[in-house]
Amino acid sequence: MPMFVSNAHYVSDERGVVDVRVASSEGGSYTGCFPAGLLTTLAPAPHELPYLRLYRRDPSLPWKIRVSVTCGHQPLVSDAEAVGEVVLERHLVAPGVRRIPIHQGGVRGVLYMPPGDEPFPGVIDMFGAVGGLMEFRSALLASRGFASLALAVFGYKDRPATTDELDLDYFEEAVEILLNQPGVIPDRCGVVAASKNGDVIFPMAILFSKVKAVVAINCCTMAFHTRLTYKGKLYMQGCKLGIEYLKKDEYGAYIADMQHLFDNNNPAIIPVEEADDDTHFLLAVGEDDSWGFKHSLAPFRERMLQNKRHNFETVLYPGTGHIIEPPFGPLIYQSFQRHVPSQHQGEEISKGVVMGWGGKPQPTCDAQVDLWRRMQTFFMNHVKDESSWYQQYLHSAPKV
């Protein structure tokens, strides 16, 4: 496995102690008082490819993080002998959580179920244009009381290789499969996605009556480079980002300002106001996102308020980039993207590119913590607490 490293330069107190809760780093991967700094600034070691993304493909395996203390302020990778060392384990799955592969009808994914027999609120979990199947967020959600279906969108088994065309019937089938699972509250669910798959979760909220809570993390509010179909008919034709908007940052990673697409005059903007009054939206965006997603919030609010809809909340995180993941993961400043929706068909793009995401370490850490708590509360409120089925279940359950 590739090596990821970080370091910090501290001066111990008169007792020889460094308490990172109050002490300031004077150099290294970060400076200042930042208790989670060593985790947030983990990055590929100098001998590794710089655009590797740190995530656990198999959530059943805990992270093992070696923390070493050396004398003097050493470089990032050093041969200096450690005067103290400890290995930390970070578990992604709580005891008793069940992992259930889903290969039913056309749906492909993995369902994570919390331990116990109580009916649990269901959530469908998707990422963006990274493709494949990413399970770690679902494992974490199940560890906190949610039945979470990590759903493959493209680039996985027999799913399409790209997002050029997506059939919304697939996502409707996934909702029904989730809600028909034993132990899942059956009358409503939530969905969470990032980036590109905003153009999936917003139509889900409009078209599927049982989708009642939508968490969109730096999401497209328009159909983007995708032909969306439903019930055999065209639902929306995605707009395209011209190659002239793609540029390289100082590290050679591609970025693009998509501000001009987040405009209610764009015919590809998804009509979110058509969702039911009791369908709720939480939009979270990083202000330092290299792709300009902060410009999506104002048109979204304008569209909802013009239609007298108040069933939404938005949050803009200062200093935070495009990728906001669960707490105390590393800042992902750049990563390799296999599939890049673009008008440009050149070989350099078609084989995937390094994408720049923006963000600074401490604001990103703060955003991770806030959004993780906010998202759980949002799903509990609008999936579990507002479920008439669950309220009836509580009323009829035997009193202990």
Order of alpha helices (4+ residues) and beta strands (2+ residues): beta-alpha-beta-beta-beta-beta-beta-beta-alpha-beta-beta-alpha-beta-alpha-beta-beta-beta-beta-beta-beta-alpha-beta-beta-alpha-beta-alpha-alpha
